[in-house]
Amino acid sequence: MSSALDRAMIDKIAAEIDDELIGMRRDIHRPPDLAGEERRAWAAMVWWVLDGAGEGPTVAYRADMDAVDDELFDFAFASQVPGAAHLCGHDLHTAIGVGIALVLARLRKQLNGRVVFAFQPAEETGEGARAMIEDGVLERTAPREIYALHCGSNPVGTFVVGPGQPGQDRFRIELAGSGAADNDAKRLVAMIDGLSTVGRPQTPGQLQQGLGPRISEGHAR
């Protein structure tokens, strides 16, 4: 019979692997891969499953791995790849996921249920999630809940819990009739726009503004 996870033991194990994870994050940051080009060894992780010793629900942690535009900062582990850099914290998301897995693996006898770790490529284009879903990863493990991180300018050691981030989901509506191409279509678009609390981003820059502040180097080791 497994017991509840001990916070003190979690902190102890996390402290023991802290330097290793910081080194991993910096190693990921130096040679970043753009969406769809994740070819480094750490990018081959994709899907891990950790079974606890006791019965319980299945939950998942999802980390994105791809990089975006040129480096903005000048520090010892800055990007060494022109035209690519981890400016959205995906290197942090990956290192954090590995850290969670290492801690829970050492506490497996006290863990109830199953934890699934999804390391997603091509998050920035939306293609990575689609490919993983089409490959059946959710059906194979059926997590009840999936957690993810988005880095922001919050005090170190704190989390802000929110309902999610604006996405780029799209759908197509076909109208028939004499007024479909003009008045009906415009009226429908106005009605749909009226339901939204967030304007639709027209450029990648507008999308990033809608996602909130990016992490600053002062909050990332």
N, C-alpha and C positions, 0 to 999 in steps of 0.2 A: 504494500500500500504506500503510495507516494504522499508526501506532505507538501505544504505550501512552500514556494520558493523563499529563501531567506535573503532579505535585502542586504544584510551585512556581507553575506557570502558573494552576492552578485557584485557589490562594490569592490570586494577584495580581488575577485577574478578580473574584473574590468581594469583595475589599477595595474595588475600584473601584465596585461596585454596592451596597455595604453600606448607605450612607445612603439610597439610593433604595428599597431593600427595607424598611428600618425605617419610612420614610415611608409606604410602601404598607400595611404591617401596621397602622400607627396609623390610616390612612385607612379601612381595613376595620373596625377596632375601633369607631370613632366611630358609624357608622350601621349596626348589625348587622341581619341579616335572620333571622327564625325559620325553622324547617324548613318547606319548601314555599313560602316567600315570598321566595326569593333572586331579586331583580329588579334589583339594581345591575349596572353594566357589568361589573365583575370577575366577577360570578356567571354570566356568559354564556360563560365560557371552556370549561368542561365537559371537553373531550377534545382534547388536542394530541398530535401525533406528530412526533418528531424522528428523521430517518434519518441515521445516520452514514455516513461515506465508505467504510467497510469492511464486510465481511460479519461477521455475528455474531448473537447471540440477541436476542430482544425482551424487554425488562423494562419494568415500569410503576411509576410513583409515583402513589399515590392520596392526595388531600387532601380533607378534608371542609370545608364552607363555612358551615353553618348555626350560628346562635347559640342560647343557652338563656335562663335566667331573668335577673332584674334584676342590674345592675352591683353588685359588692361593693367595688370600689376607688374611690378618689378621686384621679385624676391628670388631666393636661392633655388626654389623648386618651380619656377615659372615654366610655362609651356615651352617646349623646344621644337614644336611643330608649327610652322607658319600657317596661319589661317584656321587654327583650331585651339580651343582652350576650354577648360571646365569653369565657365562663368556662372552656371546655374546650380553648382553644388552637387553634381552627379557623382563626382569623385568621393565626396563626403557620404552620399547616400550608399554607395557601394561599400566603402570601408565600414560604415556603421552596420550594414547588414551582415558583413563578415564577423564583426565584433559580437553582435547579438547571437549569431550561430555558435561561435566559439564559447561564449559564456553558457548558453543553454546546453550545449553538448556536455560540458563538464558538470552540469547540474541535472543531467537527464534523469537520474533516479528520483528526483523530486519534481519532475515535470509531468503534468497531466495533459494528455492530448497530443496533437501533432502540430508542428510549426513548419510552414512551407516558405522558402525563400526564393523569390522571383527576381532575377537580375535581368532587367529588360533592356534590350538594345533599341536603337532608333526611336527614342521617346519624342524627340523634337519634331519628327515628321509624322508621328502617329502610326508608322508602319510596324514598329516592333511589337506593340501590344496586339495589333490585329493578327500578326503572324503567330504569336504565341497562343492566342485564343483559338485560331484556326487549327493549330497543331494539337489542340485538345488538352492543354495543361490544366485548365480549370476543371474539366470533367474528370481527369485522372485523380485529382486530389480533393476537389469540391470544398474549398475553404469557406467557412461560415462568414468570416470577415477578412478584409484585406486592408493593411495599413501601409501608408507611404509618408515620406517627408518632403517638405519644400522649405529650403533654407531662407531665413529672413533675418532682419536686424533685431533679434531678440537677445536679452541677456544670456550669457553663457550658462548652460545647464538648465535652461527652461524650455518648455514646449508650449505652443499655442495651438489649441485644438479648434478646427473649423469644419464646416460642412463639405469642403472641397474647393476645387479651383475651376474657373471658367474653362470650358473646353472648346473644341472646334467641331463639334458634331454638326452634321448637315443632313438634310432630308429633302426630297423632291416631291412637289405637288403638281399634278397635271389637271388643268381646268378645261372643260369643254363648253362650247356655246359661243354665241356671237360676241359677247362682251368679255370673253376669257382673256384675250390678249391685252386688254387695256384696263377698263374700269374694275372688273372683278379681281384681276391679279393685283392691282395696286391696293385695293381695299383689303384683300387678304394679307398682303405684306404689312400694311399698317396695323392690322389687328394683331398679327404675330409679334411685331416689334413692340406693340403696346404691352405685351405680357412680360417682356424682359426687363430686368433691372440693370442689365449691363449691355452697353452697346457692342455690336459685333465688330471685332478687330478686322481692319482692312489690310494691315501690314504686319510683318513679324514684330516690328517695334511696338505697335499698339497692343499686340498680344502679350508681350513681356510686361508692358505697363499694367495690364489687367491682372497679371499674376502676382503683382506686389513686389516689394523690394528684394533685391538679390543679396546674397550674403556678402559681408565685407571681410577682408582678410583678417581683420582684428578678431573675428569670431571663429576663424578656421585655423586649425593646426595641421 
